[in-house]
Amino acid sequence: MQLTHTQYDALERAITDGRRLVVWRRGTEYVVIPLGLRLVDGHEEITARHPTTGEDIVLRLDEMDSMEPVGNGS
């Protein structure tokens, strides 16, 4: 998945505000709290935490089908 400028802005706001993010990858929906965006071996990755279990999750952007922040940020 290649994020648009608007999606990058939404991702950055979700990271800054600690808002949840819904990510779809290979038919599975993940609801996570994004902690950061980083580049590893030429691939962009979202480092995140599961809001209920506290489990750390790494989601590569090139493996994601779609991404959307939860709520409108107000």
C-alpha positions as CSV (number, residue, x, y, z in Angstrom):
1,M,0.0,0.0,0.0
2,Q,1.3,3.5,-0.9
3,L,-0.1,6.1,1.5
4,T,-1.4,9.4,0.1
5,H,-0.4,12.7,1.7
6,T,-3.7,12.8,3.5
7,Q,-3.2,9.3,4.9
8,Y,0.3,10.2,6.1
9,D,-1.2,13.3,7.9
10,A,-3.9,11.1,9.5
11,L,-1.3,8.5,10.5
12,E,1.0,11.2,12.0
13,R,-2.0,12.7,13.9
14,A,-3.0,9.2,15.2
15,I,0.6,8.7,16.5
16,T,0.8,12.1,18.1
17,D,-2.7,11.9,19.7
18,G,-2.5,8.2,20.7
19,R,-5.6,7.5,18.6
20,R,-6.5,4.0,17.4
21,L,-5.9,3.0,13.8
22,V,-7.7,0.2,11.8
23,V,-5.5,-1.6,9.5
24,W,-6.5,-4.4,7.1
25,R,-3.8,-6.9,6.0
26,R,-4.4,-10.1,4.2
27,G,-8.1,-10.2,5.1
28,T,-7.5,-9.6,8.8
29,E,-8.5,-6.4,10.6
30,Y,-6.1,-5.0,13.2
31,V,-7.1,-2.2,15.6
32,V,-4.0,-0.8,17.1
33,I,-2.5,2.3,18.8
34,P,0.3,3.5,16.5
35,L,3.5,4.5,18.3
36,G,5.7,5.4,15.4
37,L,6.6,5.2,11.7
38,R,10.1,4.1,10.8
39,L,12.1,2.9,7.8
40,V,13.7,-0.6,8.1
41,D,15.6,-2.2,5.3
42,G,13.9,0.1,2.8
43,H,10.4,-0.7,4.1
44,E,8.1,1.7,6.0
45,E,6.8,0.1,9.2
46,I,4.2,1.3,11.8
47,T,5.2,0.2,15.3
48,A,2.0,-0.2,17.3
49,R,0.4,-1.7,20.4
50,H,-2.7,-3.7,20.7
51,P,-5.1,-1.5,22.9
52,T,-6.4,-4.4,25.0
53,T,-3.5,-6.9,25.4
54,G,-0.6,-4.4,25.2
55,E,1.1,-6.6,22.7
56,D,3.6,-4.9,20.4
57,I,2.8,-5.2,16.7
58,V,4.9,-4.1,13.6
59,L,2.9,-3.6,10.4
60,R,4.7,-3.0,7.1
61,L,3.0,-0.5,4.8
62,D,3.8,-2.6,1.7
63,E,1.8,-5.5,3.3
64,M,-1.3,-3.5,4.2
65,D,-4.5,-3.5,2.2
66,S,-5.8,-0.3,3.8
67,M,-5.6,1.9,6.9
68,E,-8.0,4.3,8.6
69,P,-7.8,6.2,11.9
70,V,-10.7,5.6,14.3
71,G,-12.9,8.6,14.9
72,N,-12.5,12.1,13.5
73,G,-10.0,13.5,16.0
74,S,-12.3,16.0,17.6
